[in-house]
């Protein structure tokens, strides 16, 4: 009777472990949508809204079955512990591949999948070995696993704090209490069409929804850092312009490759690809970096430097681009969404063409985030480099720059 009780407890431990792992794993994957499988169901008249919880309950029984089968045959396998690891590894790859294929989930980072498979195989290899030797050791291992995922959450919080400190390296933190959403702000959105899978006429539905429902002050400024539409048709571009005019007083656009590589429709609608603006005590510059060397033309560089000279008393400059032309300055720590239009080699010290005279420069580039990458920031001397864009993912974000007569403050907000 006691032996049977122990077996039941161990089976329950395996059940709880596989469920917890599946739960944490799906959260870690951060699946942003199930649009493709939802569309398949709609063809058969079923208007079902899929949620991550459905995936957990359809996924973990298979994981539990594999782990349980190995446990039942552990006596045969215990002599070769590496063999247990290989079985778990291959089984996990097979289950994920089949599941993602049939549910048509293609937006999860490959690196996340690889990391999750390795952790799964290692964790359950140790758990199965320890559960045979010591039940207490198995419980401790499960506790360690839970702590591991807790630390991942803490790491994310730490990232948010570091990012906030970086983007506000030149701002006055003590002015935050004097600012509010109801005041005039600058909204910065990169890669605004979202993703290829969800692309539609105009900008991403998430972006336009936020514009019409969440912008409290229509006297604010919008900065679009490129790839504002998936296809640069007149219909798409005119809709973007209409959405901007309905919700903002001013706008700046740093054009992306999607706007200029196929036709001249962008210039028919928006006319300009260089925007120079003074707002309180900061300068705003949005230029066309969609060139073969990912730098503005010499003519644009000259106009920008003349603008800086005329406003020599302003100490903070915001430079908006689509391309991450400064990739070598940060030693390739990040990669852009793509390398479209680039023909020449990138250069280091990529902002040397600017006559800054030791002023503070904040570069914000939008060709980022299509694959769910976390926003990036790095301070080098008097320059802060920021990459932020959306991909119609769960963690999509934009930057809101609060301004008053004293200073500015930048906040990253979920879209």
matplotlib code that plots the C-alpha trace (Angstrom):
import matplotlib.pyplot as plt

x = [0.0, 2.8, 4.7, 1.5, 1.2, 4.8, 4.1, 1.1, 3.0, 5.7, 3.2, 1.6, 5.1, 5.7, 2.2, 2.7, 6.2, 5.1, 2.2, 4.3, 7.0, 4.3, 2.8, 6.0, 7.2, 4.1, 4.4, 8.1, 7.3, 5.0, 2.8, 1.3, -1.6, -3.3, -4.7, -3.8, -5.5, -8.5, -8.8, -8.9, -11.7, -13.6, -13.7, -15.7, -18.0, -16.3, -15.5, -13.2, -10.8, -7.7, -5.9, -2.6, -4.4, -5.8, -2.3, -1.2, -3.9, -3.5, 0.3, 1.2, -0.6, 1.9, 4.8, 3.5, 3.0, 6.6, 8.0, 5.8, 6.8, 10.5, 9.8, 8.0, 11.1, 13.7, 15.3, 16.2, 17.5, 19.2, 22.5, 22.9, 21.8, 22.7, 20.2, 17.5, 18.5, 18.5, 15.0, 13.6, 15.3, 14.0, 10.5, 10.3, 11.4, 8.8, 6.0, 6.7, 7.2, 3.9, 2.0, 3.3, 2.7, -0.9, -1.7, 0.3, 2.4, 5.4, 6.2, 8.2, 11.9, 14.0, 16.5, 13.7, 12.6, 16.2, 16.8, 13.5, 14.1, 17.6, 16.2, 13.4, 15.7, 18.2, 15.6, 13.6, 16.7, 17.8, 14.2, 13.7, 17.1, 16.6, 13.0, 14.2, 16.9, 15.3, 11.8, 13.1, 15.8, 13.2, 11.0, 14.1, 14.9, 11.3, 11.7, 15.0, 13.3, 10.5, 13.1, 14.9, 11.8, 11.2, 14.7, 13.9, 11.0, 13.2, 15.8, 13.0, 12.2, 15.9, 16.0, 13.2, 15.0, 18.2, 16.4, 14.6, 17.8, 19.6, 17.0, 16.8, 20.5, 20.2, 16.8, 15.8, 14.2, 12.7, 10.4, 8.4, 6.0, 5.1, 4.2, 0.9, -0.6, -3.0, -0.2, 1.5, 3.8, 5.9, 4.9, 7.6, 6.6, 8.9, 7.9, 4.3, 2.9, 3.4, 4.1, 3.8, 1.1, -1.1, -0.4, -3.4, -4.1, -2.3, -0.6, -1.1, -4.5, -2.9, -1.3, -4.5, -6.6, -4.2, -4.3, -8.1, -8.7, -5.7, -4.2, -5.7, -4.2, -4.6, -1.9, 0.8, 3.5, 3.9, 7.2, 7.2, 10.6, 10.0, 8.2, 4.9, 3.1, 3.8, 3.1, 3.5, 0.2, -1.6, -4.5, -2.2, -0.3, -3.4, -4.9, -1.8, -1.9, -5.6, -5.0, -2.1, -4.1, -7.1, -5.0, -1.9, -1.0, 2.5, 4.4, 7.8, 8.7, 12.0, 11.2, 11.9, 12.6, 9.0, 8.1, 10.7, 12.0, 9.2, 7.7, 7.4, 4.0, 5.4, 6.6, 3.2, 1.5, 4.0, 6.2, 9.2, 11.7, 13.5, 11.8, 13.4, 11.5, 12.2, 10.0, 10.6, 14.3, 15.0, 15.6, 13.8, 15.3, 13.9, 15.9, 16.0, 18.5, 17.0, 20.1, 22.8, 25.1, 22.3, 23.2, 21.4, 22.5, 25.2, 22.5, 20.4, 23.5, 24.2, 20.6, 20.7, 24.0, 22.7, 19.7, 21.9, 24.0, 20.9, 19.8, 23.2, 21.7, 19.8, 21.7, 19.6, 19.1, 16.8, 17.7, 15.2, 16.1, 14.7, 17.9, 20.2, 23.1, 25.0, 25.2, 29.1, 29.2, 27.6, 29.8, 27.0, 25.2, 21.9, 20.7, 18.1, 15.0, 16.7, 19.5, 17.4, 19.0, 22.4, 25.2, 28.2, 29.9, 28.6, 31.0, 32.0, 31.6, 28.5, 27.4, 30.6, 29.0, 26.9, 28.3, 27.3, 29.9, 29.5, 25.7, 23.7, 22.4, 19.6, 19.3, 16.0, 15.8, 12.8, 14.0, 13.6, 11.1, 9.6, 10.6, 9.6, 13.0, 13.2, 13.9, 17.5, 19.5, 23.1, 24.9, 28.3, 29.7, 27.3, 25.2, 22.3, 21.4, 17.9, 16.2, 12.5, 9.8, 6.8, 5.9, 2.4, 3.7, 2.5, 5.5, 5.1, 6.0, 6.4, 8.2, 6.5, 8.6, 7.1, 8.2, 7.9, 9.9, 12.5, 13.4, 12.0, 11.4, 11.1, 8.9, 8.5, 4.8, 3.1, 1.0]
y = [0.0, 2.4, 1.5, 2.3, 5.6, 6.5, 5.7, 7.9, 10.8, 10.4, 10.3, 13.4, 15.1, 14.2, 15.5, 18.8, 19.2, 18.8, 21.1, 23.8, 23.5, 23.8, 26.8, 28.7, 27.7, 29.1, 32.3, 32.4, 31.9, 35.0, 34.0, 37.1, 35.8, 32.7, 34.5, 31.8, 28.9, 31.2, 31.9, 28.2, 27.6, 30.6, 28.8, 26.0, 28.5, 28.4, 31.8, 30.8, 33.1, 31.1, 31.8, 30.6, 28.6, 26.3, 25.6, 24.7, 22.1, 20.6, 20.5, 19.3, 15.9, 14.8, 16.1, 14.2, 11.0, 11.1, 11.7, 9.0, 6.4, 7.1, 6.9, 3.5, 2.2, 3.9, 0.7, -0.2, 3.3, 4.3, 2.7, 5.3, 8.7, 10.4, 8.2, 9.6, 13.2, 12.3, 10.7, 13.8, 16.1, 14.3, 13.9, 17.6, 18.6, 16.3, 17.5, 21.2, 20.8, 18.9, 21.3, 24.5, 23.1, 22.2, 25.4, 27.4, 29.3, 30.8, 33.9, 32.4, 33.2, 30.2, 31.0, 30.8, 27.4, 26.1, 27.3, 25.8, 22.4, 22.2, 23.3, 20.7, 17.8, 18.7, 19.4, 16.2, 14.1, 15.1, 14.9, 11.3, 10.2, 11.9, 10.7, 7.1, 7.8, 10.3, 11.9, 14.8, 15.6, 15.6, 18.1, 20.3, 20.2, 21.2, 24.1, 25.1, 25.1, 27.3, 29.7, 29.7, 31.0, 33.5, 34.9, 35.2, 37.5, 39.5, 39.8, 41.3, 43.9, 44.7, 45.2, 47.7, 49.7, 49.8, 50.7, 53.5, 54.9, 54.7, 56.5, 59.2, 59.7, 63.4, 64.1, 65.6, 62.7, 65.0, 66.6, 63.3, 64.3, 67.5, 65.7, 64.1, 62.1, 65.0, 67.4, 67.6, 64.7, 63.2, 59.6, 57.6, 54.4, 52.2, 49.6, 50.8, 48.4, 45.6, 42.2, 40.6, 38.2, 40.9, 43.7, 45.6, 49.0, 51.7, 51.1, 48.2, 47.9, 48.2, 51.5, 53.2, 51.8, 53.5, 56.7, 57.1, 55.7, 56.5, 59.9, 62.4, 65.5, 66.0, 68.8, 66.2, 65.2, 61.8, 60.5, 57.4, 55.8, 54.0, 51.1, 52.7, 50.6, 47.1, 48.1, 51.7, 51.9, 55.3, 53.8, 52.8, 56.0, 58.2, 56.3, 56.8, 60.6, 60.7, 58.9, 61.2, 64.4, 63.2, 62.6, 64.8, 68.4, 67.7, 64.7, 63.7, 60.6, 58.9, 56.9, 53.2, 50.9, 49.8, 53.4, 54.2, 51.0, 50.2, 53.6, 57.3, 57.2, 58.3, 61.6, 62.1, 61.9, 63.3, 65.4, 65.5, 63.0, 65.5, 67.0, 69.6, 70.9, 72.8, 71.8, 73.5, 73.1, 70.1, 69.7, 67.0, 65.7, 62.9, 62.2, 59.7, 56.9, 54.6, 54.9, 52.6, 53.5, 54.0, 57.7, 60.8, 62.3, 65.0, 67.6, 66.4, 66.3, 70.0, 71.1, 69.3, 70.9, 74.3, 73.7, 72.8, 75.9, 78.2, 76.6, 76.5, 77.3, 74.0, 71.3, 68.2, 66.8, 63.9, 62.2, 59.8, 57.1, 53.9, 52.1, 51.1, 52.8, 52.9, 49.1, 49.1, 51.8, 49.3, 46.4, 44.6, 44.0, 44.0, 43.2, 45.1, 43.6, 43.5, 45.0, 46.2, 48.9, 48.6, 48.3, 49.9, 48.8, 50.4, 52.7, 53.2, 56.6, 56.9, 60.3, 62.1, 64.0, 65.9, 69.2, 68.6, 70.7, 68.4, 68.6, 65.6, 63.4, 60.8, 58.6, 56.6, 54.0, 52.0, 49.0, 46.7, 44.6, 42.7, 39.5, 40.5, 41.9, 43.8, 47.5, 48.4, 51.3, 52.1, 55.3, 56.1, 59.5, 62.2, 59.9, 57.6, 54.9, 53.5, 50.8, 50.4, 49.1, 46.8, 43.5, 43.0, 41.0, 40.9, 42.9, 45.7, 49.1, 52.7, 55.7, 58.7, 61.8, 64.1, 67.8, 70.9, 74.1, 72.6, 69.3, 66.1, 62.5, 59.3, 56.4, 53.1, 52.0, 48.8, 49.2]
z = [0.0, 0.9, -2.3, -4.3, -2.5, -3.4, -7.1, -7.1, -5.5, -8.1, -10.9, -9.6, -9.4, -13.0, -14.0, -12.0, -13.5, -17.1, -16.6, -15.0, -17.7, -20.4, -18.7, -18.3, -21.8, -23.5, -21.5, -22.5, -26.2, -25.9, -28.9, -30.1, -32.2, -33.7, -36.8, -39.3, -37.5, -36.6, -40.3, -41.1, -38.6, -40.1, -43.4, -41.7, -40.0, -36.5, -35.2, -32.4, -30.6, -29.7, -26.5, -25.1, -22.4, -25.1, -26.4, -22.9, -22.4, -25.9, -25.5, -22.0, -22.2, -24.9, -22.9, -19.8, -21.9, -23.1, -19.6, -18.1, -20.7, -20.0, -16.2, -16.7, -18.6, -16.5, -15.3, -18.8, -19.6, -16.4, -17.4, -20.2, -18.9, -22.2, -24.0, -21.8, -22.8, -26.5, -26.3, -24.5, -27.0, -30.1, -28.6, -27.7, -31.2, -32.8, -30.6, -31.1, -34.9, -35.3, -32.9, -34.6, -38.0, -37.4, -35.5, -38.1, -35.5, -37.2, -35.1, -32.2, -32.1, -33.2, -30.4, -27.8, -29.2, -29.2, -25.6, -24.4, -26.0, -24.3, -20.9, -21.2, -22.0, -19.3, -16.6, -17.2, -17.6, -14.1, -12.7, -13.9, -12.6, -9.2, -8.8, -9.0, -6.3, -4.0, -4.0, -1.9, -4.4, -7.1, -5.2, -4.7, -8.4, -9.2, -6.7, -8.4, -11.8, -10.5, -9.1, -12.4, -14.2, -11.4, -12.0, -15.8, -14.7, -12.4, -15.2, -17.4, -14.7, -14.5, -18.2, -18.1, -15.4, -17.3, -20.6, -18.9, -17.4, -20.7, -22.8, -20.2, -19.8, -20.9, -19.3, -16.0, -14.1, -11.5, -14.1, -14.6, -11.8, -13.7, -16.9, -17.9, -20.8, -21.3, -22.3, -25.7, -26.4, -29.2, -30.1, -31.8, -33.7, -35.8, -38.4, -38.1, -40.7, -38.2, -39.9, -43.3, -41.9, -40.5, -43.0, -44.4, -46.1, -44.1, -40.7, -38.3, -36.8, -33.4, -34.3, -35.8, -32.9, -30.4, -32.4, -32.4, -28.9, -26.7, -27.8, -25.4, -26.9, -30.7, -30.6, -30.2, -32.7, -34.4, -35.5, -37.8, -38.1, -41.4, -42.9, -42.3, -44.9, -46.2, -49.9, -50.9, -52.8, -53.0, -51.1, -48.2, -48.1, -48.3, -45.4, -43.3, -44.0, -43.2, -39.9, -39.0, -39.8, -37.8, -34.6, -34.6, -35.1, -36.6, -37.9, -39.0, -41.1, -41.5, -44.6, -44.8, -47.7, -47.9, -48.8, -51.5, -53.1, -55.5, -56.7, -56.0, -54.4, -51.0, -52.5, -54.2, -50.9, -48.3, -50.6, -48.1, -46.8, -44.6, -41.5, -39.3, -36.2, -33.0, -30.1, -26.7, -26.0, -28.3, -32.0, -34.0, -37.2, -39.4, -42.5, -45.3, -44.5, -47.1, -49.3, -50.5, -47.6, -45.0, -44.6, -45.7, -49.0, -48.9, -49.6, -46.7, -44.4, -45.4, -44.6, -41.3, -40.3, -41.3, -39.1, -36.2, -36.7, -36.7, -33.4, -31.8, -28.3, -28.3, -26.5, -27.2, -30.7, -31.6, -34.8, -36.3, -38.8, -40.2, -40.7, -37.8, -39.6, -36.3, -36.0, -36.0, -33.3, -30.9, -32.1, -33.8, -30.5, -32.4, -35.9, -37.9, -39.4, -42.7, -44.8, -47.7, -50.0, -48.4, -51.0, -49.3, -46.1, -42.9, -41.1, -37.5, -35.9, -38.1, -36.7, -37.5, -40.3, -37.8, -36.5, -32.9, -30.9, -27.9, -27.8, -26.7, -29.5, -29.2, -32.2, -32.5, -35.3, -36.3, -38.3, -35.3, -33.4, -36.4, -34.7, -31.2, -30.2, -26.9, -27.5, -27.4, -25.9, -25.5, -24.4, -25.9, -24.8, -25.8, -27.9, -27.0, -29.6, -29.4, -31.6, -31.3, -33.6, -33.8, -35.5, -34.4, -31.4, -27.8, -26.6, -29.2, -27.8, -28.8, -27.2, -25.8, -25.3, -22.7, -23.0, -21.0, -20.7, -18.5, -20.2, -21.6, -20.4, -22.5, -21.6, -23.4, -23.6, -24.7, -27.8]

ax = plt.figure().add_subplot(projection="3d")
ax.plot(x, y, z, "-o")
ax.set_aspect("equal")
plt.show()
